[in-house]
Amino acid sequence: AQSVAQPEDQVNVAEGNPLTVKCTYSVSGNPYLFWYVQYPNRGLQFLLKYITGDNLVKGSYGFEAEFNKSQTSFHLKKPSALVSDSALYFCAVRDPYGGGGNKLTFGTGTQLKVEL
Amino acid sequence: DAGVIQSPRHEVTEMGQEVTLRCKPISGHNSLFWYRQTMMRGLELLIYFNNNVPIDDSGMPEDRFSAKMPNASFSTLKIQPSEPRDSAVYFCASSAPSGADTQYFGPGTRLTVL
């Protein structure tokens, strides 16, 4: 079975400071990992993904995430936060060899609030 | 290129009525997913299709819910009869036939059952 955990319901950051949104996963094999962002009253928007290769993945809007196999983590990061980054962030995982088809398992979401 | 299209964007109905939500996936995508989002339960996968065939409907809450995909460009999610606890935002997503499996979401339908 595949699962993902986002341990923080909310993260508060001052504008200009670095931000980290945490995600850990559990799969039986090598995972496909995704980050999505949801702005109020909108659908989920794809940010970035890790399939294979370089552990540091760069995505939209200056976000990046680092795949750490030993810690089974895929934390989302940005060097300098903007107020406009305030949104709900979802981590998702798929185990391509786990027999679950091509469905993703999403975390519960982390609300990011960037303040002036 | 148009993204995933959902209609209606908002639906208000009374308990007991039939509700039909519609989705048009991105052209060329062969997988389609229906999700429900609520404050209490977060984002839940209800059902997904590959090549118009339902693959996993284990998330469908009960027999009141049904989904169809008659062709590659259209899917419906029907609730009959609707209940107040069905109030939620329903999202449709689609993905391309590749190993990368990025899902692209529609804007959602906000359903309110009175």
Chai-1 contact restraints between the chains, C-beta under 6 A:
chainA,res_idxA,chainB,res_idxB,connection_type,confidence,min_distance_angstrom,max_distance_angstrom,comment,restraint_id
A,G43,B,F91,contact,1.0,0.0,6.0,A-B,restraint_1
A,G43,B,F105,contact,1.0,0.0,6.0,A-B,restraint_2
A,G43,B,G106,contact,1.0,0.0,6.0,A-B,restraint_3
A,G43,B,P107,contact,1.0,0.0,6.0,A-B,restraint_4
A,G43,B,G108,contact,1.0,0.0,6.0,A-B,restraint_5
A,L44,B,F105,contact,1.0,0.0,6.0,A-B,restraint_6
A,F46,B,T102,contact,1.0,0.0,6.0,A-B,restraint_7
A,G101,B,I55,contact,1.0,0.0,6.0,A-B,restraint_8
A,G101,B,D56,contact,1.0,0.0,6.0,A-B,restraint_9
A,N102,B,S31,contact,1.0,0.0,6.0,A-B,restraint_10
A,N102,B,D101,contact,1.0,0.0,6.0,A-B,restraint_11
A,K103,B,L45,contact,1.0,0.0,6.0,A-B,restraint_12
A,K103,B,Y48,contact,1.0,0.0,6.0,A-B,restraint_13
A,F106,B,L43,contact,1.0,0.0,6.0,A-B,restraint_14
A,T108,B,G42,contact,1.0,0.0,6.0,A-B,restraint_15
